[in-house]
Amino acid sequence: MATKIDLKTEQLQQLYKKYNVKELYLFGSATTDNFSEDSDLDFIVKFDRQGFEGGV
């Protein structure tokens, strides 16, 4: 049975700004009916390197 993911929109927006996130993708069991409370969350994150400290 699928479990609801409680998104913390305000916190996500703060993280996007802090780490210059350009795109965020969710994949794996969280995107299927196999997701459960024991599942982890799998993300692909694309960063905007301009203005990111330590960026190349």
N, C-alpha and C positions, 0 to 999 in steps of 0.2 A: 504494500500500500504506500502511495506517495505521501511524503511529509512536506508540509509547507515550510518554505524558507522565509524567515522574518528579516526583510531587508531594512537596514538602518540607513535610510536615504541621506540624512544629514551627515552622518559619519562617512559614508561612501564619498560624498561630494568633497569633504575635507581631505580625504586620502587622495582623491583625484588631483586636487590642487597641489597638495604637498609634494606628491611624487610625479607630477606632470604626466599623468596617465592619459594617453591618447585614445586607446581602445581597450576594452575589457571583454573577454569571452568566457562564458561558462560552458563546460563540456563534461562528459562522463555521465555517471549514474544520476546526477542531479537534473539532467535534462530528459530523463526517462521515467517510466513508472516503477523502476527498480530502486529508486532513491528511498532511503529510510533514515531514521534518526541515527543509525550507526554509520551512515555514509559520510565520506569526506566531500569537500568541494574542490573541483579542479578548474583552474583558471589559466588562460593565456592572457598576458598583459603586454600591451605595446606602449612604450613610453615615448614622449616627445623629448628628444635629447637636447633641444635648444632650451637654454635656461635651466637645465638640470645640473646641479652641482655634481661633479665627477663624471659627467657625460663626455663622450669623445667627439 
